[in-house]
């Protein structure tokens, strides 16, 4: 599922693969980082879900906390619920 966050896309903050799956955001975090963190947390997620986590990291970004392994884990939990 390709997320449609027009304002962010206009800034070229997202990169999608050929299947329309979000794979990277301008923050430097990559879908593989999310997949690795989910694995470390003992959570199984799909590549598509990892892309959703990336989209949420950007669209719900909190500058007080930044994007880090803890915030990635929290969004993984949110996506799998």
Residue pairs with C-beta under 8 A, 6 or more apart in sequence:
1 20
1 48
1 52
2 16
2 20
2 21
2 22
3 14
3 22
3 51
3 52
3 55
5 14
5 55
5 58
5 59
8 14
8 58
8 59
11 26
12 26
13 25
13 26
13 27
13 58
14 22
14 24
14 25
14 26
14 54
14 55
14 58
15 22
15 23
15 24
15 25
16 22
16 23
17 23
21 31
21 47
21 48
21 51
22 31
22 51
22 52
22 54
22 55
23 30
23 31
23 47
23 51
23 54
24 30
24 31
24 54
25 54
25 55
25 57
25 58
26 58
27 57
27 58
27 67
29 54
29 57
29 67
29 72
30 54
31 47
31 50
31 51
31 54
33 72
34 45
34 50
34 51
34 53
34 54
34 72
34 76
35 45
35 47
35 50
37 69
37 72
37 73
37 76
38 44
38 45
38 50
38 76
41 73
41 76
43 76
43 77
43 80
45 53
45 76
45 79
45 80
49 76
49 79
49 80
52 79
53 72
53 75
53 76
53 79
56 75
56 78
56 79
57 67
57 71
57 72
57 75
60 75
61 67
62 71
65 71
